């Protein structure tokens, strides 16, 4: 299990424990994942097709122009 910080478009931020692996990461964002940036020891993961899927803009992430739910994961937990 790994801990991630889930950032929703409505501004809510929650820590969540998930299974390590691609399927659990895709479930959080609702589709294919993409690395949107590195912030210290954290990696910002987003939905790769967020714009194409017309997901709501998420201004609560440390990166501008993210669409949909995103999450921060520790770099060492990326597998």
C-alpha positions as CSV (number, residue, x, y, z in Angstrom):
1,X,0.0,0.0,0.0
2,X,1.1,3.5,-0.7
3,X,-0.3,6.9,0.4
4,X,-1.2,9.5,-2.2
5,X,-2.7,13.0,-1.9
6,X,-5.8,13.3,-4.1
7,X,-6.7,16.8,-5.4
8,X,-10.2,17.2,-6.7
9,X,-11.4,20.0,-9.0
10,X,-13.7,21.2,-6.2
11,X,-10.7,22.0,-4.0
12,X,-11.0,19.0,-1.6
13,X,-7.7,17.3,-0.8
14,X,-7.6,13.9,0.8
15,X,-4.9,11.4,1.6
16,X,-5.7,8.0,0.4
17,X,-4.0,4.6,0.7
18,X,-4.0,2.6,-2.6
19,X,-2.4,-0.5,-3.9
20,X,0.9,0.1,-5.7
21,X,0.4,-0.2,-9.4
22,X,-1.0,1.3,-12.6
23,X,-4.6,0.1,-12.2
24,X,-5.1,1.9,-8.8
25,X,-3.6,5.1,-10.2
26,X,-5.8,5.0,-13.3
27,X,-8.8,4.4,-11.1
28,X,-8.1,7.7,-9.2
29,X,-8.0,9.9,-12.3
30,X,-10.6,7.9,-14.3
31,X,-8.4,7.0,-17.2
32,X,-4.9,6.9,-18.6
33,X,-2.3,8.5,-16.4
34,X,0.3,11.1,-17.2
35,X,3.1,12.7,-15.2
36,X,2.4,16.5,-15.1
37,X,5.4,17.6,-13.0
38,X,7.8,16.9,-10.2
39,X,7.6,18.9,-7.0
40,X,10.4,18.2,-4.6
41,X,10.0,14.5,-3.7
42,X,6.4,14.3,-5.2
43,X,5.1,13.5,-8.6
44,X,1.9,15.0,-9.9
45,X,-0.2,12.5,-11.8
46,X,-3.2,13.5,-13.9
47,X,-5.6,12.1,-16.5
48,X,-3.8,12.1,-19.8
49,X,-7.0,12.8,-21.7
50,X,-8.5,15.2,-19.2
51,X,-8.9,18.0,-21.8
52,X,-10.3,15.7,-24.5
53,X,-12.8,14.3,-22.0
54,X,-13.8,17.8,-21.0
55,X,-13.1,17.2,-17.4
56,X,-13.4,20.3,-15.1
57,X,-10.3,22.5,-14.7
58,X,-8.5,21.8,-11.4
59,X,-6.8,25.0,-10.3
60,X,-6.0,23.5,-6.9
61,X,-2.9,21.5,-8.2
62,X,0.6,23.0,-8.2
63,X,0.5,23.0,-12.0
64,X,-1.8,25.2,-14.1
65,X,-4.3,23.8,-16.7
66,X,-5.0,20.4,-15.1
67,X,-8.4,18.9,-16.0
68,X,-10.0,16.5,-13.6
69,X,-8.8,14.7,-10.5
70,X,-5.1,14.6,-9.9
71,X,-2.9,13.2,-7.2
72,X,0.6,13.6,-5.7
73,X,2.6,10.5,-5.0
74,X,6.1,10.2,-3.5
75,X,8.7,9.7,-6.2
76,X,10.0,6.5,-4.6
77,X,6.5,5.0,-4.7
78,X,6.3,5.3,-8.5
79,X,6.6,1.8,-9.9
